[in-house]
Amino acid sequence: MVGQHFVKFLQNHPWFEITWLGASDRSAGKPYREATSWRLDGVMPASVQHIQVQECKPASAPKLIFSAMDASVATEIEREFAQAGHVIVSNSRNHRMEPDVPLLIPEVNPDHLKIIPLQQRKRGWKGQIATNPNCSTMVLAMALAPLKPFGITRVIAATMQAISGAGYPGVASMDINANVIPFVGGEEEKMQQETQKILGEFTGEGLRPLNAKVSAHCNRVPVVDGHTVVVSVEFERKPSKDEILHALVNYRGIPQERKLPSAPPRSIIYMEEADRPQPRRDAERERGMAIFIGRLRECPALDYKFVALGHNTIRGAAGAAVLNAELMYSEGLLD
């Protein structure tokens, strides 16, 4: 599903063109239209229908590779491509927490790309690997990033995750229909560890994680697209509500400054309505690339609490990786 979102998101991209598709031996040699069934809205884009799927080998591949491979095979394949000089921008989880691999959100931690030369020296690679976070982590980390100057000390987050996050065919209809499943395998650990890495600091020799406790509760709910996260946060110095609102509303990053093609004009949009954001009404706005926040109020247990929403398969997956590649291109890392 993420692979198909890559195909859809990259249509008419001003910088990147899909020229190569790699998959398993079962699909190799077939045109893309025969190798997969299109599951997204509309029809398979004509520009990719006749591209012959190749084995996942570096020989004929272009320099820039977007990876949406299953975790069971991604580690060795991505490393083989990086060793051969390719730039791997990965949505797979396999390399996210390795100390010399950037776990990147361009608006939040673009300086983490400085770890790439260390990665290349350490591993003897001509190429490189950069990753984007788990889809729920993306929402949480982007919502917290503007609040980091206030000194985040503790975070409690509970997710309501869309069924599209489980891929295709996903969760059985008899399990998810009119129900909530209070377990998404491995998600809580990812959110806790990845958030600390993303909001951490580049020290010149490595990445120092954020010194804050993060606790996550992950739930699957009967929503098609859009992960909702309810967050409570504590600070070293409790700011006023107006200070937090000012930080959220005015938050901008390098993608906005450089007007990267996939960057929304505002990566964080605060909603004043009492009942927003909502997945069905808001997740696909701004091409699915913005994070929506609402219901900011004081928290009797920590300091403040709020609701955050993001499109899990676009900003939390394919769109995130494309924006990462755009940042890397603008930094000269794809030359």
TAGIUR-V852459 format. One record per residue. N is the residue number from 1. OMEGA is omega as a letter, one per 20 degrees, with the letter a starting at -180 (NA if undefined). Layout:
n=<N & N>
omega=<OMEGA & OMEGA>
This chain:
n=<1 & 2 & 3 & 4 & 5 & 6 & 7 & 8 & 9 & 10 & 11 & 12 & 13 & 14 & 15 & 16 & 17 & 18 & 19 & 20 & 21 & 22 & 23 & 24 & 25 & 26 & 27 & 28 & 29 & 30 & 31 & 32 & 33 & 34 & 35 & 36 & 37 & 38 & 39 & 40 & 41 & 42 & 43 & 44 & 45 & 46 & 47 & 48 & 49 & 50 & 51 & 52 & 53 & 54 & 55 & 56 & 57 & 58 & 59 & 60 & 61 & 62 & 63 & 64 & 65 & 66 & 67 & 68 & 69 & 70 & 71 & 72 & 73 & 74 & 75 & 76 & 77 & 78 & 79 & 80 & 81 & 82 & 83 & 84 & 85 & 86 & 87 & 88 & 89 & 90 & 91 & 92 & 93 & 94 & 95 & 96 & 97 & 98 & 99 & 100 & 101 & 102 & 103 & 104 & 105 & 106 & 107 & 108 & 109 & 110 & 111 & 112 & 113 & 114 & 115 & 116 & 117 & 118 & 119 & 120 & 121 & 122 & 123 & 124 & 125 & 126 & 127 & 128 & 129 & 130 & 131 & 132 & 133 & 134 & 135 & 136 & 137 & 138 & 139 & 140 & 141 & 142 & 143 & 144 & 145 & 146 & 147 & 148 & 149 & 150 & 151 & 152 & 153 & 154 & 155 & 156 & 157 & 158 & 159 & 160 & 161 & 162 & 163 & 164 & 165 & 166 & 167 & 168 & 169 & 170 & 171 & 172 & 173 & 174 & 175 & 176 & 177 & 178 & 179 & 180 & 181 & 182 & 183 & 184 & 185 & 186 & 187 & 188 & 189 & 190 & 191 & 192 & 193 & 194 & 195 & 196 & 197 & 198 & 199 & 200 & 201 & 202 & 203 & 204 & 205 & 206 & 207 & 208 & 209 & 210 & 211 & 212 & 213 & 214 & 215 & 216 & 217 & 218 & 219 & 220 & 221 & 222 & 223 & 224 & 225 & 226 & 227 & 228 & 229 & 230 & 231 & 232 & 233 & 234 & 235 & 236 & 237 & 238 & 239 & 240 & 241 & 242 & 243 & 244 & 245 & 246 & 247 & 248 & 249 & 250 & 251 & 252 & 253 & 254 & 255 & 256 & 257 & 258 & 259 & 260 & 261 & 262 & 263 & 264 & 265 & 266 & 267 & 268 & 269 & 270 & 271 & 272 & 273 & 274 & 275 & 276 & 277 & 278 & 279 & 280 & 281 & 282 & 283 & 284 & 285 & 286 & 287 & 288 & 289 & 290 & 291 & 292 & 293 & 294 & 295 & 296 & 297 & 298 & 299 & 300 & 301 & 302 & 303 & 304 & 305 & 306 & 307 & 308 & 309 & 310 & 311 & 312 & 313 & 314 & 315 & 316 & 317 & 318 & 319 & 320 & 321 & 322 & 323 & 324 & 325 & 326 & 327 & 328 & 329 & 330 & 331 & 332 & 333 & 334 & 335>
omega=<r & r & r & r & r & a & a & a & a & r & r & r & a & a & a & r & r & r & a & r & r & a & a & r & a & a & a & r & r & r & a & a & r & a & a & r & a & a & a & r & r & a & r & a & a & a & a & a & a & r & a & a & a & r & r & r & a & a & a & a & r & a & a & a & r & a & r & a & r & a & a & a & a & a & a & a & a & r & r & r & r & r & a & r & a & r & a & r & a & r & r & a & a & a & a & a & r & a & a & r & r & r & b & r & a & r & a & a & a & r & r & r & r & r & a & r & r & r & a & r & a & a & a & a & r & r & a & r & r & a & r & a & r & a & r & r & r & a & a & a & r & r & a & a & r & a & a & r & r & r & a & r & r & r & r & a & r & a & r & a & a & a & r & r & r & r & a & j & r & a & r & a & r & r & a & a & a & a & r & r & a & r & r & a & r & a & a & r & r & a & a & a & a & r & r & r & a & a & r & a & r & a & a & r & a & a & r & a & r & a & r & r & a & r & a & r & a & a & r & a & a & r & a & a & r & r & r & r & r & a & r & a & r & a & r & r & a & r & r & r & r & r & r & r & r & r & a & a & a & a & r & r & r & r & r & r & a & a & r & a & a & a & r & r & r & a & r & r & r & a & a & a & a & a & a & j & r & a & a & a & a & a & a & r & a & a & a & a & r & r & a & a & r & r & r & r & r & a & a & r & r & a & a & r & a & r & r & a & r & r & a & a & r & r & r & a & a & a & r & a & r & r & r & r & r & r & a & r & a & r & a & a & r & r & NA>
